[in-house]
Amino acid sequence: MDNGSSSWKLATGAAAAVAIALGAFAYTQHNSVTELTAKLAAATADSQQAHASASSLSAQLDAAKKDAETAHAAATGLQSQVQASEAQASAEQQQLQSTEAKLAAEKRPDLPITVEFKKPLLRGGAIVAILHNPSHETIEVTVYLESKATGQNRRQTLVVPPITVSAGREFKPAQWAFAPGQRIALVNPAYRPYVQTVGG
């Protein structure tokens, strides 16, 4: 009876020891699982934060690319405008040079009539224009008178005989007093115009 009781006590003690050992092991494993779970949660949070940062950087990169594309497009547009302006200026310059060349190559001869202004002999007198025609034919001209000081303009048709007939023709238009700075132009379609400024 004593032997059986002792065996039962030993068996009970052994079972209790095993149970305690299993409990301790389970507790240790539970702590390990809890710690690993916490680390996993922290790692997941770090990963999410890193992903958010990466997404933000990607958005900033896209915005920077769009700004660069916009700036490039603006620069290209300005360059096109500059090239168009340069082309227009070049075309205008060529047109001007062509016009000047045409004028220089004009075949019409100079108008043979010249103008001489004679100052008055007496104080208060008027300046007189003397027209000289050294050719051998009578020439009809349109006389244009211009005064920049007053803004007045006058036009008159005049027939000028050759110098063999008259040494010079006095020209003093009615209601017009010649003064220094005024201009007189003689025009005949067969000749280049003659322009003279009244001297002082």
CORZIGI-V69652 format. One record per residue. RES is the residue in one letter. OMEGA is omega in whole degrees, -180 to 180 (none if undefined). BURIAL is # if it has 24 or more other ideal C-beta (glycine too) atoms within 12 Angstrom, else .. Layout:
BEGIN
res=RES omega=OMEGA burial=BURIAL
res=RES omega=OMEGA burial=BURIAL
END
This chain:
BEGIN
res=M omega=179 burial=.
res=D omega=180 burial=.
res=N omega=179 burial=.
res=G omega=180 burial=.
res=S omega=180 burial=.
res=S omega=-180 burial=.
res=S omega=-179 burial=.
res=W omega=-180 burial=.
res=K omega=180 burial=.
res=L omega=-179 burial=.
res=A omega=-180 burial=.
res=T omega=179 burial=.
res=G omega=180 burial=.
res=A omega=180 burial=.
res=A omega=180 burial=.
res=A omega=-180 burial=.
res=A omega=178 burial=.
res=V omega=-180 burial=.
res=A omega=180 burial=.
res=I omega=-180 burial=.
res=A omega=179 burial=.
res=L omega=179 burial=.
res=G omega=-180 burial=.
res=A omega=-180 burial=.
res=F omega=179 burial=.
res=A omega=179 burial=.
res=Y omega=180 burial=.
res=T omega=180 burial=.
res=Q omega=179 burial=.
res=H omega=179 burial=.
res=N omega=179 burial=.
res=S omega=179 burial=.
res=V omega=180 burial=.
res=T omega=-180 burial=.
res=E omega=179 burial=.
res=L omega=178 burial=.
res=T omega=179 burial=.
res=A omega=179 burial=.
res=K omega=179 burial=.
res=L omega=178 burial=.
res=A omega=179 burial=.
res=A omega=179 burial=.
res=A omega=178 burial=.
res=T omega=178 burial=.
res=A omega=178 burial=.
res=D omega=-180 burial=.
res=S omega=179 burial=.
res=Q omega=179 burial=.
res=Q omega=179 burial=.
res=A omega=178 burial=.
res=H omega=178 burial=.
res=A omega=178 burial=.
res=S omega=179 burial=.
res=A omega=178 burial=.
res=S omega=179 burial=.
res=S omega=178 burial=.
res=L omega=179 burial=.
res=S omega=178 burial=.
res=A omega=178 burial=.
res=Q omega=179 burial=.
res=L omega=178 burial=.
res=D omega=179 burial=.
res=A omega=178 burial=.
res=A omega=178 burial=.
res=K omega=179 burial=.
res=K omega=177 burial=.
res=D omega=179 burial=.
res=A omega=179 burial=.
res=E omega=178 burial=.
res=T omega=179 burial=.
res=A omega=179 burial=.
res=H omega=179 burial=.
res=A omega=178 burial=.
res=A omega=179 burial=.
res=A omega=179 burial=.
res=T omega=178 burial=.
res=G omega=178 burial=.
res=L omega=179 burial=.
res=Q omega=178 burial=.
res=S omega=178 burial=.
res=Q omega=179 burial=.
res=V omega=180 burial=.
res=Q omega=178 burial=.
res=A omega=179 burial=.
res=S omega=179 burial=.
res=E omega=179 burial=.
res=A omega=179 burial=.
res=Q omega=179 burial=.
res=A omega=179 burial=.
res=S omega=179 burial=.
res=A omega=179 burial=.
res=E omega=178 burial=.
res=Q omega=179 burial=.
res=Q omega=178 burial=.
res=Q omega=179 burial=.
res=L omega=179 burial=.
res=Q omega=178 burial=.
res=S omega=178 burial=.
res=T omega=179 burial=.
res=E omega=179 burial=.
res=A omega=178 burial=.
res=K omega=179 burial=.
res=L omega=-179 burial=.
res=A omega=-178 burial=.
res=A omega=-179 burial=.
res=E omega=-173 burial=.
res=K omega=-178 burial=.
res=R omega=178 burial=.
res=P omega=176 burial=.
res=D omega=175 burial=.
res=L omega=-176 burial=#
res=P omega=-178 burial=#
res=I omega=174 burial=#
res=T omega=-177 burial=#
res=V omega=177 burial=#
res=E omega=179 burial=.
res=F omega=-179 burial=#
res=K omega=178 burial=.
res=K omega=-179 burial=.
res=P omega=177 burial=.
res=L omega=-179 burial=.
res=L omega=177 burial=.
res=R omega=-180 burial=.
res=G omega=178 burial=.
res=G omega=-177 burial=.
res=A omega=174 burial=.
res=I omega=-178 burial=#
res=V omega=176 burial=.
res=A omega=177 burial=#
res=I omega=-179 burial=#
res=L omega=180 burial=#
res=H omega=178 burial=#
res=N omega=-177 burial=#
res=P omega=179 burial=.
res=S omega=-179 burial=.
res=H omega=180 burial=.
res=E omega=178 burial=.
res=T omega=-177 burial=.
res=I omega=176 burial=#
res=E omega=-179 burial=.
res=V omega=170 burial=#
res=T omega=-177 burial=#
res=V omega=177 burial=#
res=Y omega=179 burial=#
res=L omega=-178 burial=#
res=E omega=175 burial=#
res=S omega=180 burial=.
res=K omega=-178 burial=.
res=A omega=-177 burial=.
res=T omega=-178 burial=.
res=G omega=-180 burial=.
res=Q omega=177 burial=.
res=N omega=180 burial=.
res=R omega=177 burial=#
res=R omega=-177 burial=.
res=Q omega=176 burial=#
res=T omega=-175 burial=.
res=L omega=176 burial=#
res=V omega=-177 burial=.
res=V omega=-180 burial=#
res=P omega=179 burial=.
res=P omega=-175 burial=.
res=I omega=179 burial=.
res=T omega=179 burial=.
res=V omega=-178 burial=.
res=S omega=179 burial=.
res=A omega=179 burial=.
res=G omega=180 burial=.
res=R omega=178 burial=#
res=E omega=-178 burial=.
res=F omega=178 burial=#
res=K omega=-176 burial=#
res=P omega=-179 burial=#
res=A omega=178 burial=.
res=Q omega=177 burial=.
res=W omega=178 burial=#
res=A omega=178 burial=.
res=F omega=178 burial=#
res=A omega=180 burial=#
res=P omega=179 burial=.
res=G omega=177 burial=.
res=Q omega=-179 burial=#
res=R omega=174 burial=#
res=I omega=180 burial=#
res=A omega=178 burial=#
res=L omega=-173 burial=#
res=V omega=172 burial=#
res=N omega=-174 burial=#
res=P omega=-177 burial=.
res=A omega=-176 burial=.
res=Y omega=170 burial=#
res=R omega=-176 burial=.
res=P omega=175 burial=#
res=Y omega=-177 burial=#
res=V omega=-179 burial=.
res=Q omega=177 burial=#
res=T omega=179 burial=.
res=V omega=-179 burial=#
res=G omega=-178 burial=.
res=G omega=none burial=.
END
